[in-house]
Amino acid sequence: MHGSTVLLLYKELSDQLIVSENALKVTRDDGENRQAILHIEVEEDRVEKHLQRAHQKVSARVNIPGFRKGKAPRRIVEQFVGRDYLLDEAMETLVPEAVGVAVEESDIESTHTPPRVNVIERDPIVKIDATVALPPIAKLGDYKKLSFDDQIESVSEEQITEQLTQIQESKATWEPVKRAAKFGDLLTITSQGLVEGKDFASVDGSEFLIEAGSMNPVPGFAEKLKGMKAGDSKEFEIEIPADYPNEEFANKTANFTIEVSEVKKKELPKLTDALAASLGEDFKTLAELRARISDNLEAQAKDGLRRSLEEKIVDALVEGAEFEVSPMTIEHEAEHVLEDQQRQLAQYNIDFQQYIQGIGKSSEEMVAEAKDSAELRLKRMLVIDTLAEETEASVSDEEVAVEIARMQETPQYANENLDTDEARDAVQHILRRRTAIDQVIEITHKPKTAKARAKKTTETKTDSAASAKAGAAPKKKPASSAEAKKPSKAAKSDTK
């Protein structure tokens, strides 16, 4: 037999039979769906060690006549409770230890998915079968052939104006007026509300913003205040809706007596250099403020474009990839999905079972949905990690340090200790993913040039003109209509 053949046979045997230093015998069978079965035979010395621990625990909690707790010899304890009982106790610690050692000795990469354990035999030899989930793998399609022509949204004057209006709103003041109240005004009112003699929504000298369609305190209340002036009083009735949150007052009539002591309107500050300077941030002029707003909106648009491209790329990668994932891994991830749902509901004191009954779903349907969600989430992360490996995306220690410093400035991480190896590894992992996606964006993002966009616009106009020609000829407009299009001299002077 040739030497190479001997080495090959030896390798095949060593792959199947793994013996630890402690004589734990493990045979490994690799099956489908990224799962391996470890057939484990536990050596007698290890079983004896756990039986001794079991004896100490059992003797400490069982009352055996003639012995103090914890002092009865093992032979007596075994006679009193039976060997099976003692073996049951031993298996609680023996099985996890034996499986853990077997997985470690088998060089199986951790997936955080607990093995499925089946004790095949307990006496005279402890034999265990452990089904272990292997790390999932993905074979990516040819992502270099992807192409995206998404355009970055240009910053419009309307967007800048909207931001400036929000700044004006934040600096607005309320000024007293003598006119009748309008929607949007702030009234100071004293109100007494009664429902069948019981107090309902009464206030004394409180401010009330009247807005159309307001539900506070009941629908229609704000509309009744519209038109009132400072010093006015009024009595009126309002029918409370049947679906009013407080069932005690639902579907009943509320009687109100209202006095208005003051009406205020909102005054927005003018857009001036002084307003810009009042914001700090080293602004001196309104032009500087507008420029900063424009820059921020442009940065947001770029960030939005990148997020959109990332979503499209990951979706395309998932669609074009071939996956091998253990069902055990998906089920384990699904458990996390359900736990997250229950935790979120618990924050609002909502019982999970009541919730699924309320939405008309069964527990089985929720589990099935959780599995679908978990599988998709797993595949998305898997293709990104595989992409990072294929593109050999790398991140320097300096980049990690900069990212950690940026994170520490945010409220979410302000009080977190990120100066640990674990935190740095996590941040590096995130940055590698981001770098890999950026590399694919660089390859696949091919936005249309201004010339191509102009050509498309011209083609659209030509098509529209051709369609119009093909249709019925439009009627000639009267001369008066044509004349109306010409701006008058007065109109011209107004625009100056």
QUICORSUL-V46757 format. One record per helix or strand of 3 or more residues. SS is the DSSP state (hx for helix, st for strand). FROM is the first residue (numbers start at 1). LEN is the number of residues. If there is no record, write none. Layout:
BEGIN
SS & FROM & LEN
SS & FROM & LEN
END
This chain:
BEGIN
hx & 3 & 14
st & 17 & 3
st & 25 & 6
st & 35 & 8
hx & 44 & 18
hx & 74 & 8
hx & 83 & 23
st & 116 & 6
st & 126 & 8
st & 137 & 3
hx & 143 & 3
hx & 157 & 14
st & 173 & 4
st & 186 & 10
st & 203 & 7
hx & 221 & 5
st & 233 & 7
st & 253 & 15
hx & 273 & 6
hx & 286 & 35
st & 322 & 3
hx & 327 & 21
hx & 352 & 7
hx & 363 & 28
hx & 397 & 12
hx & 421 & 24
hx & 450 & 21
hx & 479 & 6
hx & 489 & 7
END
